[in-house]
Amino acid sequence: MTEAILANSKLLTIYVQDSKDQKFLAMLDDRKLKYEIVDKKQMDNLFGSNHQGYGAYREDYQLFGEELLAEITGDFKRLLILDGIQDPHNLGAIIRSADAFGYDGIVLPKNRSCSVNETVAHVSTGAIEHVKIAYVNSLSTFINRLKAQGYWICGMDAKGTIALDAVDQNRNLAIIIGSEGFGMSKTLVKMVDYLVAIPMVGHVNSLNASVSAGIVLYSLRKKIN
């Protein structure tokens, strides 16, 4: 909620439980945001019992299509492509990592993907206010556009033969993370420039999609000049 306010999101109605601290109310007053003070029963009716004493209705999040590429500027561009992520908890956690490590945007296919919903926003803990998200008709078509614009494509796969530290970070990179159960599609595997695996020494040879994404996004994060 606080991140949405600081990001100047278009909040339609803000509700504050009557026991909420005055610091939060002062922030609303300072930004000249209208709010309504309600009791706990009303808050529970509006937002369920899992709230922190405030809530809001807002306009839908701004989602992009292929025009996302026109929004990305600067050196060492970083995009994250999610091939079939359908768990909203995973998507929310990945958005949080993408924001933490300076990624310019997240791209998903319109089919076989989780939509941006309340759970995604909640798990992202406000990061969704700062990360551009795009849905495209075809990932392979979009990746061809990326290649034409000078991006190098890095795919994560258990059969990868390239170490993360071998990827040249002085390039514009698009990183592909596959689905929770099936990984990257065979079509996309054939399109990558780097096929990378995370080295593991334990007894379980797979990681949750959001955990894998966090490791990779940190390793290939945008260079800080």
C-alpha positions, -999 to 999 in steps of 0.1 A, spaced: 0 0 0 27 25 10 47 17 -22 15 23 -43 12 57 -27 48 66 -31 47 55 -68 17 78 -73 -5 49 -84 -41 58 -93 -59 48 -61 -96 52 -64 -107 48 -28 -85 44 3 -98 28 35 -81 31 69 -90 12 100 -97 35 129 -68 21 150 -42 28 123 -12 49 134 -12 86 128 20 85 107 2 68 79 -27 92 81 -3 121 80 13 107 48 -22 106 32 -29 142 43 4 154 31 -3 140 -4 -38 153 -3 -53 118 -8 -89 112 2 -96 83 26 -123 69 47 -119 57 83 -138 25 90 -139 0 119 -123 -35 118 -155 -52 108 -159 -30 78 -123 -35 68 -127 -73 71 -158 -71 49 -140 -51 23 -106 -68 22 -109 -100 42 -92 -106 75 -56 -106 61 -51 -68 59 -28 -45 78 -53 -19 88 -56 -2 54 -67 -11 19 -76 6 -14 -93 1 -47 -72 12 -76 -72 14 -114 -59 -17 -131 -21 -20 -134 -7 -7 -167 3 -37 -188 23 -35 -220 26 -55 -252 55 -55 -276 56 -18 -273 75 -24 -240 107 -23 -260 102 14 -268 100 21 -230 134 7 -223 164 30 -225 200 32 -212 230 9 -213 231 -28 -202 194 -34 -207 179 -63 -188 146 -81 -196 131 -112 -180 110 -136 -201 88 -160 -182 78 -191 -203 46 -205 -187 48 -193 -151 13 -199 -138 16 -197 -100 8 -162 -87 31 -166 -57 60 -174 -80 52 -145 -102 49 -121 -73 82 -132 -59 99 -130 -93 86 -94 -97 102 -86 -64 135 -99 -75 133 -82 -108 129 -49 -91 156 -56 -66 182 -63 -92 174 -36 -117 155 -54 -145 138 -32 -170 107 -54 -175 91 -88 -175 76 -104 -205 50 -133 -205 30 -150 -232 -7 -142 -232 -15 -180 -230 -2 -203 -203 7 -175 -179 -5 -162 -146 -24 -129 -149 -16 -99 -126 -39 -102 -97 -43 -94 -61 -21 -123 -49 7 -113 -73 6 -78 -61 6 -88 -24 35 -112 -28 55 -86 -47 53 -64 -16 50 -33 -37 76 -41 -63 48 -44 -89 45 -6 -88 80 -3 -102 84 -31 -127 70 -29 -163 51 -61 -173 42 -71 -208 21 -99 -223 28 -108 -259 12 -132 -284 43 -152 -292 75 -154 -272 95 -167 -302 84 -137 -323 93 -113 -295 127 -129 -290 134 -125 -327 127 -88 -323 150 -87 -293 178 -103 -313 173 -78 -341 177 -50 -315 210 -65 -303 199 -85 -272 216 -117 -263 193 -144 -251 201 -164 -220 180 -194 -211 179 -214 -179 178 -251 -182 190 -281 -162 209 -293 -193 227 -260 -197 265 -262 -203 275 -225 -196 282 -211 -161 265 -179 -151 298 -161 -146 307 -169 -182 279 -148 -196 291 -115 -209 274 -88 -189 285 -60 -211 256 -68 -234 219 -62 -234 205 -95 -220 171 -112 -220 169 -141 -195 143 -168 -200 129 -187 -170 108 -218 -178 76 -230 -162 74 -246 -128 68 -281 -141 83 -283 -176 110 -257 -179 116 -238 -212 98 -250 -243 120 -268 -269 113 -239 -294 129 -214 -270 158 -236 -261 168 -236 -297 168 -198 -298 191 -190 -269 227 -177 -272 235 -190 -237 220 -221 -222 228 -218 -185 224 -242 -155 226 -234 -118 253 -257 -103 239 -276 -73 256 -301 -50 226 -313 -29 204 -343 -33 175 -324 -50 184 -313 -85 157 -287 -90 147 -254 -75 114 -235 -73 110 -211 -102 111 -180 -81 142 -192 -63 160 -200 -95 150 -166 -109 164 -148 -78 198 -165 -82 200 -158 -119 187 -122 -117 213 -114 -91 241 -130 -111 231 -112 -143 219 -80 -127 223 -47 -145 258 -33 -142 261 -3 -119 283 24 -135 
